[in-house]
Every structure is written in C-alpha cells, then in structure tokens.
Amino acid sequence: MGFTNSGDHIKTGGIPRWLVAIVDISLVTLGLYVAVILVTGDLQGFQLEPLVLLLPLLSLVTVLLFNNLGLYSRQLSGMMPVIRSLITGVIGLALFSVIFAFWTRAFIFHQGVFLAAPAIQLPLLIGWRLLYWRLEFWIHGQKKLLVIGGTEEVEQALEKIMCLPKGLFEVLKVIDPDQVDQFSEWLARVDAVMVAGSLELETKNKVIRECFDRNREIFIVPDLYEIILTRAMITQIYDTPVVECRDMQVTFGQLFTKRIFDLVVALVMVVPAVPVLLILSILIKATSPGPVIFAQERVGFRNRIFTLYKLRTMVDDAEEQSGPVFSTEADDRVTPVGRFMRATRLDELPQIYNVLRGDLSIVGPRPERPYFVEIFQKVMPEYRLRHLVKPGITGLAQVAGHYATNTRDKLRYDLYYVSDHSLLMDFRILMLTVPTLINREAARGLSKEAEGRLTWPKS
C-alpha cells in the first residue's frame, strides 16, 4: 500500500522501480496513440503537436498518480490490489487528460479518444504488471521464513501469511520468544525473518543485527509505542544522541488547513451524492420497515460524543435483543439492500453532513461507539491516542486493512496516521479509498472465527 514501511529498508533487488515507471509511461502513451488511430481512422493529416504537448504532462501525472496509489511499492498481497489500483489510476489519467487537453489547447482530439484510451491502457498495464509480478517472483523465488512470537501472535501472523499468493513464503520454523537462543542456528536456513510478537529490546536488537549481518530480510510487526516513535527526531544533549518524542497534539494551523480541505472535498461530494441518496432512500423504504437514516453515538475528537448518521443497512432495532455487537459476514440482520450499500460503502454518504458540521474529517481513524471504546481502552491503553485527531469517513486502516482486520492491527494503522498525518497523506488515503470500494473483502463483516478472537478485558 505504500504506508507499511517496516520493510522499506530491505535490499529487495529485482526490477528497478524507475524501469517499471518507464514501461508504465510507455504503455500509457501507446494506449493514447492507438486510441487516436482507432477513433480518427489514421494519422494522415493529424497534427502531432497536441499529442507532443500532452505527453510530458501526462507522463508526470502517471508517475505521481501511480506512486500515490502504491503501485511502485513492493507488492506482497498478490495481483488483485494492483488491478484495483490500476483501474483507479487509469480513470484518474483519463480525467487529467481531458483537463490537460483543454489547458494545452490539444482539444483538437476527438472526444472519443479520451473514452477509448482508458479501455486500451488498462489491459496493457494489467498485462505488464502480471509479467512484472511473475518476473519478480522468478527473481526472488519462494522465501523460507522464520517466525518469532508467542502463540496468539504467531497464529494471527500465520493466518495472514496463508492469505498471501501461493508459493511466496514457506514457514520453515516458529520460535517462541523464550526459545530465541535457537535463532542463530535457524537463521542460516531461512531467507527472511518475521518478528510477530513482543521481544525484549536487547533481544530484538540482536535479531535485527544478525539479519543485517547475514543479509536476511526482516519483517517486524511493530509494538504500539514503536509506531508512536515514528514522529520522534534524533537530537542531542551535549554530546549524547537522544530521541526526542514530539507532542502528538494537532496544532491550530493543522486544524485550520484540514478543515478547509474537508469543506472543499465535502462540498464537491454533495452534488453527486444527492441523487444517489434519493435512490437509496426509496430502495430502503420499499424493502424494509423503519427509518431511512440510522443515527448512533460515536466518540470523536478529544473524546467528544457526537451523533453519526448512516443509511440504515440492518433491520430496525437490530440490537434490541443482542445489545452492542459487531456485525458478522453472515449477519441475518443486514438487509439485501444494506448488504449492497455496505459492499460499496454507500451507507456512509450521509456522513458528508457530519463533515460539514465539523464532527468528522474526510480522512481520519473511523469513530467507534462509546461502549466499545471503553472496552478497547482497558485492553489497549494506547487506544485513547486515536482521539488526538478528528475521526474520518475513510482512514489508513480502511484502505490498508479489511473490515475484519483485528482491532490491534487497525490501531497500529490509526496510530501511524496520528503520529505522521499530513494533507499529502490524506490525499493518498483518499485516492486509495477508490480501489477499496470495489474490494468486497474490505467491506465484509467479521467471520465467526475472527469474532471469537476479539480480546475483551476480564471483569
């Protein structure tokens, strides 16, 4: 996704990213060129000057857009996330092409060129990325993996590894933190190490040092305090280097610029949202009794309680008997129309009103109900740090994870956002939200197994 930086320092080898970008630009250009030929019949009499004016700008946008969509980051999750990002990227390129064509007076192009070009560019880019994926896999080969961690952490890590493309990793050995003295022996037999659980600082330093010395890849699931340290900076007291942890509170300037960003995006979203809301309201009323809008209390910025608005996706009074519970993937309380709205995130359109009112931002940690916030803060005291920024309609945990991603992993993403958020990051998350909307896996409820793994405090 481009945000998980725990492995960015690894020497990965393989195909250089600059070469990948050059091929991307070449295929985007080829797609536009072929579209011109198909729409105009041939290039005889066609002035190439508009195309020459358009291509430098389009090449720059291609690299910037694809980079923000994570297409130049190392991919460990298979081709489907890549394809979803390519769809978003090609649509974005089409919109920029129309804008640039008018700006550079290249609107001599027939309108059909801008419709035909994406249809040609997308299969070309997907074909290239499939080849690139195969080449990278052939270069790197299957990696033998050593996992270090306690039982619960290792189970979660192995579950995630099993979801990766077949043949990417082979788990050769699992070592408990108490048996870390076996690490050096097994390191000689593996290509990569994953630290999935908490280790003593001295032990973790030894593991990292030996991995570097033997040129082994290392993946570390960070402790929550380590994510907080991403905002830290190295300074010194006299001649001693120290890590200065900066205050995570947002400044007035950050609040002001973020508010302007939220208002601009929300106002742009209002116009297309109105007819969609009208259609969905009719469908909700026609298919199940109860109100169209569902209102619920959530915890917001600096622990303030506010009312969140959504389109109703469940039967009316769904929690009357059960009380507050998470939705599961086979939840019979969800209506057929509600299932569609959840899959496409359309149920969250009324939250534009929350943004205009100032309760929400466009981007930020998703707000949770007071009942669950109280429970999570008992289990994970760091959970309260989520509320140092305004919650959002979409967030890093939503674009990088799934609905069923466990709460601790979501908190890792949220704290990374809190510690290092910026308008540039907001823009990247907003772009990555688009391919997430066509990912059904990202919107499905918790499985029964995942629900059972939730950690609740002892009474």
Residue pairs with C-beta under 8 A, 6 or more apart in sequence:
1 70
1 73
1 81
1 399
1 400
1 432
2 67
2 68
2 69
2 70
2 72
2 73
2 428
2 432
3 70
3 396
3 400
3 413
3 416
3 428
4 400
6 219
6 220
6 221
6 222
7 74
7 217
7 218
7 219
10 217
10 218
11 215
12 74
12 140
12 217
13 139
13 140
14 135
14 136
14 139
14 140
15 132
15 135
15 136
15 139
17 72
20 72
20 132
21 62
21 63
21 66
21 72
23 128
23 132
24 62
24 63
24 66
24 71
24 125
24 128
25 59
25 62
25 63
27 121
27 124
27 125
27 128
28 58
28 59
28 62
28 93
28 121
28 125
29 55
29 58
29 59
30 120
30 124
31 117
31 118
31 120
31 121
31 124
32 51
32 54
32 55
32 58
32 97
32 113
32 117
32 121
33 51
34 120
35 112
35 113
35 114
35 116
35 117
35 120
36 43
36 46
36 51
36 109
36 113
37 43
38 116
38 120
39 110
39 112
39 113
39 116
40 46
40 110
40 113
47 108
50 101
50 104
50 105
50 106
50 107
50 108
50 109
51 106
53 104
53 105
53 106
54 97
54 100
54 101
54 104
54 106
57 96
57 100
57 104
58 93
58 96
58 97
58 100
61 92
61 93
61 96
61 100
62 89
62 93
65 89
65 92
65 93
65 96
65 431
66 72
66 85
66 89
68 427
68 428
68 431
68 432
69 85
69 88
69 89
69 431
69 432
69 435
70 81
70 85
70 432
71 82
71 85
71 86
71 89
71 129
75 81
75 82
75 133
75 136
76 164
76 168
77 164
77 165
78 164
78 165
79 129
79 130
79 133
79 165
80 439
81 435
81 439
82 129
82 133
83 126
83 129
84 435
84 436
84 438
84 439
85 432
85 435
86 122
86 125
86 126
86 129
87 122
87 435
87 438
88 431
88 434
88 435
89 125
90 118
90 121
90 122
90 125
91 118
91 434
92 431
93 118
93 121
94 114
94 115
94 117
94 118
97 114
97 117
98 114
100 106
101 107
101 109
101 114
137 167
137 168
142 167
142 168
142 169
142 170
143 168
143 169
143 170
143 190
143 191
143 192
143 217
144 169
144 170
144 172
144 189
144 190
144 191
144 192
145 161
145 169
145 170
145 171
145 172
145 190
145 191
145 192
145 193
145 194
146 172
146 173
146 174
146 175
146 183
146 186
146 187
146 189
146 190
146 192
146 193
146 194
147 154
147 157
147 158
147 171
147 173
147 174
147 175
147 193
147 194
147 196
148 174
148 175
148 176
148 177
148 180
148 183
148 193
148 194
148 195
148 196
148 197
148 199
148 207
149 157
149 174
149 176
149 177
149 194
149 195
149 196
149 197
149 221
150 176
150 177
150 197
150 198
151 176
153 196
153 197
153 198
153 221
154 174
154 196
154 197
156 196
156 406
156 453
157 194
157 196
157 221
158 171
158 174
161 169
161 171
161 194
169 192
172 186
172 189
172 190
173 186
173 189
173 190
175 182
175 183
175 186
177 197
177 198
177 199
177 200
177 203
180 199
180 203
180 207
183 206
183 207
183 210
184 210
187 193
187 210
187 211
187 214
187 216
188 214
190 216
191 216
191 217
192 216
192 217
192 218
192 219
193 207
193 211
193 216
193 217
193 218
193 219
194 218
194 219
194 220
194 221
195 204
195 207
195 218
195 219
195 220
195 221
196 221
197 221
198 223
199 207
204 220
207 218
208 218
208 220
210 216
211 217
211 218
212 218
221 412
222 412
224 380
224 382
224 411
224 412
224 415
225 382
227 412
227 415
227 416
227 419
228 245
228 248
228 382
228 385
228 415
228 419
229 243
229 245
230 416
230 419
230 420
231 245
231 246
231 248
231 419
231 420
232 243
232 244
232 245
232 246
233 243
233 244
233 246
234 241
234 242
234 243
234 244
235 241
235 242
235 243
235 244
236 242
248 385
248 388
248 418
248 419
249 388
250 258
250 388
250 389
257 423
258 361
258 390
258 423
258 426
259 358
261 362
261 423
261 426
262 355
262 360
262 361
262 362
263 355
263 356
265 355
265 362
265 430
266 352
266 355
266 356
266 362
267 356
269 352
270 352
273 349
273 352
276 346
276 349
277 311
277 349
277 350
280 311
280 337
280 341
280 346
280 349
281 292
281 311
283 337
284 292
284 311
284 312
284 335
284 337
284 338
285 292
287 335
287 336
287 337
288 312
288 315
288 316
288 335
288 337
289 316
290 312
290 315
290 316
290 317
291 312
291 316
292 311
292 312
293 309
293 310
293 311
293 312
293 350
294 309
294 310
294 311
294 312
294 313
294 314
295 307
295 308
295 309
296 307
296 308
296 310
296 369
297 305
297 306
297 307
297 308
297 369
297 370
298 305
298 306
298 307
298 308
298 367
298 368
298 369
298 370
298 391
299 305
299 367
299 368
299 369
299 370
299 373
299 387
299 391
300 306
300 359
300 360
300 367
300 387
300 390
300 391
301 387
301 389
301 390
301 391
302 387
302 388
303 384
303 387
305 370
306 354
306 359
306 367
307 359
308 351
308 354
308 359
308 360
308 367
309 350
309 351
309 353
309 354
310 347
310 348
310 350
310 351
311 341
311 346
311 347
311 348
311 349
311 350
312 335
312 338
312 347
313 334
313 335
313 337
313 338
313 339
313 341
313 342
313 347
314 327
314 331
314 333
314 334
314 335
314 338
315 333
315 335
318 333
319 325
324 369
324 371
324 372
326 445
326 446
326 451
326 454
327 333
327 334
327 445
327 446
328 445
328 446
328 447
328 448
328 451
329 404
329 444
329 445
329 446
329 447
330 445
330 448
331 445
334 342
334 445
338 347
340 346
341 347
342 443
343 440
343 443
343 444
344 437
344 443
345 436
345 437
345 443
348 393
351 360
351 393
352 393
354 360
354 393
355 361
355 362
355 393
360 367
360 390
360 391
360 392
360 393
361 389
361 390
361 391
361 392
361 393
361 426
362 392
362 393
362 394
362 426
362 430
363 392
363 393
363 394
363 395
363 425
363 426
363 429
363 430
364 389
364 390
364 391
364 392
364 395
364 417
364 421
365 386
365 389
365 391
365 392
365 395
365 397
365 414
365 417
365 418
366 391
366 392
366 395
366 397
366 398
367 391
368 376
373 383
375 456
375 457
376 383
376 407
376 411
377 383
377 384
378 457
379 455
379 456
379 457
380 407
380 408
380 411
382 411
382 415
383 411
385 415
385 418
386 411
386 414
386 415
386 418
388 418
389 417
389 418
389 421
394 429
394 430
394 433
394 436
395 413
395 414
395 417
395 429
396 413
396 414
396 416
396 417
396 425
396 429
397 405
397 409
397 410
397 413
397 414
397 417
398 433
398 436
398 442
399 429
399 432
399 433
399 436
400 413
400 432
401 409
401 410
401 413
401 442
402 441
402 442
402 443
402 444
403 442
403 443
403 444
403 445
403 446
404 444
404 445
404 446
404 447
404 450
406 450
406 453
406 454
407 454
407 455
408 455
417 425
417 429
436 442
